[in-house]
């Protein structure tokens, strides 16, 4: 199966022989034996080139994952006895990474000096199957059921506004008063659900700005443009500097889940350690 995958990657028995060190004739016999065992032709062979049959394409897609997982299993056993190394390729949410993950990543890098990093900070949802990412960190409930989702943390949201905004408009004393304020939020949010102990209330909110960037929402709040509902970790620096202040501190929004998404459960040590590190620190 592994040799078949190598032949398809190279689309040449000769090039696959060079890559694997297995003689060309042996490769051909092994693939022929595989076809005989399966009972279907996997490759069209001509003197000039190889082509996958329909069955061969389906079989290759399954085999590639099986071979990759077997290789990772061997790597993982080896890495248990050695310092994890290699390039960790991760997709990160732009604002959350800049605001909150950067210090954690720095600490992780200090702890594991043999690991280097290739981060893609983008608002788009990357394809973990076709793109070369080891892991994607995503906020919100996962939508792709074909991926493995590991919950890292749930970050409750709290209400904040700038002192000047509150001086101009007044400080709300109850969630019901939020409908009369400028509120900054994500598209189609429509309303905020707030909790205080066992009490729950849903407030319809409105505002002049609707946007999908945590960083921009936070920045507009510091510029006196309205009230935001964000995790405390995201606004900690602004609160400490006096640019924002908490309002209705007894009330909090529904926790925002943070997930680590991977294509498979079998992960190399560098990826497994990164996920466990984030889970430990986000949870605390």
HELIX and SHEET records of a PDB file:
HELIX    1   1 UNK A    2  UNK A   10  1                                   9    
HELIX    2   2 UNK A   13  UNK A   20  1                                   8    
HELIX    3   3 UNK A   24  UNK A   38  1                                  15    
HELIX    4   4 UNK A   54  UNK A   79  1                                  26    
HELIX    5   5 UNK A   94  UNK A   96  1                                   3    
HELIX    6   6 UNK A   97  UNK A  101  3                                   5    
HELIX    7   7 UNK A  102  UNK A  111  1                                  10    
HELIX    8   8 UNK A  163  UNK A  169  1                                   7    
HELIX    9   9 UNK A  175  UNK A  180  5                                   6    
HELIX   10  10 UNK A  214  UNK A  222  1                                   9    
HELIX   11  11 UNK A  232  UNK A  240  1                                   9    
HELIX   12  12 UNK A  269  UNK A  283  1                                  15    
SHEET    1   A 2 UNK A  43  UNK A  45  0                                        
SHEET    2   A 2 UNK A  50  UNK A  52 -1                                        
SHEET    1   B 7 UNK A 115  UNK A 121  0                                        
SHEET    2   B 7 UNK A  86  UNK A  92  1                                        
SHEET    3   B 7 UNK A 135  UNK A 139  1                                        
SHEET    4   B 7 UNK A 252  UNK A 262 -1                                        
SHEET    5   B 7 UNK A 148  UNK A 161 -1                                        
SHEET    6   B 7 UNK A 227  UNK A 231 -1                                        
SHEET    7   B 7 UNK A 183  UNK A 184  1                                        
SHEET    1   C 6 UNK A 115  UNK A 121  0                                        
SHEET    2   C 6 UNK A  86  UNK A  92  1                                        
SHEET    3   C 6 UNK A 135  UNK A 139  1                                        
SHEET    4   C 6 UNK A 252  UNK A 262 -1                                        
SHEET    5   C 6 UNK A 191  UNK A 196 -1                                        
SHEET    6   C 6 UNK A 199  UNK A 204 -1                                        
SHEET    1   D 6 UNK A 115  UNK A 121  0                                        
SHEET    2   D 6 UNK A  86  UNK A  92  1                                        
SHEET    3   D 6 UNK A 135  UNK A 139  1                                        
SHEET    4   D 6 UNK A 252  UNK A 262 -1                                        
SHEET    5   D 6 UNK A 148  UNK A 161 -1                                        
SHEET    6   D 6 UNK A 245  UNK A 247 -1                                        
END                                                                             
